[in-house]
Amino acid sequence: GRYTLPHYIGLDHSKHLFSFNYLLIYLVITILVITQVLPWTCLIVFVTLPRVHRHVRTFVSRINKAETFGLAVVNYQLIAVSYCLGLAASLVML
């Protein structure tokens, strides 16, 4: 059969890795804005933080692909769209 990451590193480590990846997104964006690699308008991504955090807590508390996989997709969409809006806003402000 297919072996996924939780099979190799364990369910608890997988939950921590899943949560850490989202934390890393916000941390990297912050660092890139501070170092002026990204425009400050990309900080709009932080508007998504409360909802993404709630989704991550739900995902980690009850791992059931049928119920919670959609939350990961929604998180991706929230972050990607807000990031793109931040980039677009910086272009408009030129």
C-alpha positions as CSV (number, residue, x, y, z in Angstrom):
1,G,0.0,0.0,0.0
2,R,0.9,3.7,0.1
3,Y,2.8,5.0,3.0
4,T,2.3,8.6,3.9
5,L,4.5,10.8,6.1
6,P,2.5,10.0,9.3
7,H,3.4,6.4,8.7
8,Y,7.1,7.2,8.7
9,I,7.4,9.9,11.4
10,G,4.3,9.1,13.5
11,L,1.0,10.9,14.0
12,D,2.1,13.2,16.8
13,H,5.2,14.4,14.8
14,S,3.0,14.8,11.7
15,K,0.6,17.0,13.6
16,H,3.5,19.2,14.9
17,L,5.0,19.4,11.4
18,F,1.6,20.4,9.9
19,S,1.2,23.2,12.5
20,F,4.9,24.3,12.2
21,N,4.5,24.6,8.4
22,Y,1.8,27.2,8.8
23,L,3.8,29.1,11.5
24,L,6.7,29.1,9.1
25,I,4.6,30.7,6.3
26,Y,3.9,33.7,8.5
27,L,7.4,33.9,9.8
28,V,9.0,33.8,6.4
29,I,6.7,36.5,5.0
30,T,7.6,38.7,8.0
31,I,11.3,38.2,7.5
32,L,11.0,38.9,3.8
33,V,9.0,42.1,4.4
34,I,11.6,43.2,7.1
35,T,14.4,42.6,4.6
36,Q,12.4,44.4,1.9
37,V,12.4,41.4,-0.4
38,L,8.6,41.6,-0.3
39,P,6.5,44.8,-0.1
40,W,4.9,45.7,3.2
41,T,1.5,45.2,1.6
42,C,2.1,41.4,1.7
43,L,1.5,41.7,5.5
44,I,-2.2,41.5,4.5
45,V,-1.6,37.7,4.8
46,F,-1.8,38.2,8.6
47,V,-5.6,38.9,8.2
48,T,-5.9,35.2,7.6
49,L,-4.1,34.1,10.8
50,P,-7.1,33.7,13.1
51,R,-9.1,31.6,10.6
52,V,-6.0,29.5,9.6
53,H,-5.1,29.0,13.2
54,R,-8.7,27.8,14.0
55,H,-8.6,25.4,11.0
56,V,-5.2,24.0,12.1
57,R,-6.4,23.4,15.6
58,T,-9.5,21.6,14.2
59,F,-7.4,19.5,11.8
60,V,-4.9,18.5,14.5
61,S,-7.6,17.7,17.1
62,R,-9.5,15.3,14.9
63,I,-7.6,13.8,12.0
64,N,-10.3,12.5,9.6
65,K,-9.5,13.0,6.0
66,A,-13.2,13.1,5.0
67,E,-13.9,15.9,7.5
68,T,-10.8,17.9,7.8
69,F,-8.8,17.7,4.5
70,G,-10.9,20.5,3.1
71,L,-9.6,22.8,5.9
72,A,-6.0,22.4,4.5
73,V,-7.3,23.4,1.0
74,V,-9.2,26.4,2.4
75,N,-6.1,27.5,4.3
76,Y,-4.0,27.3,1.2
77,Q,-6.6,29.4,-0.7
78,L,-6.8,32.0,2.1
79,I,-3.1,32.5,2.3
80,A,-2.5,32.4,-1.5
81,V,-5.2,34.9,-2.3
82,S,-4.3,37.3,0.4
83,Y,-0.6,37.1,-0.6
84,C,-1.5,37.8,-4.3
85,L,-3.7,40.7,-3.2
86,G,-0.7,42.1,-1.2
87,L,1.5,41.8,-4.3
88,A,-1.2,43.4,-6.5
89,A,-1.7,46.2,-4.0
90,S,2.0,47.0,-4.1
91,L,1.9,47.3,-7.9
92,V,-1.1,49.6,-7.8
93,M,0.7,51.8,-5.3
94,L,3.8,52.3,-7.5
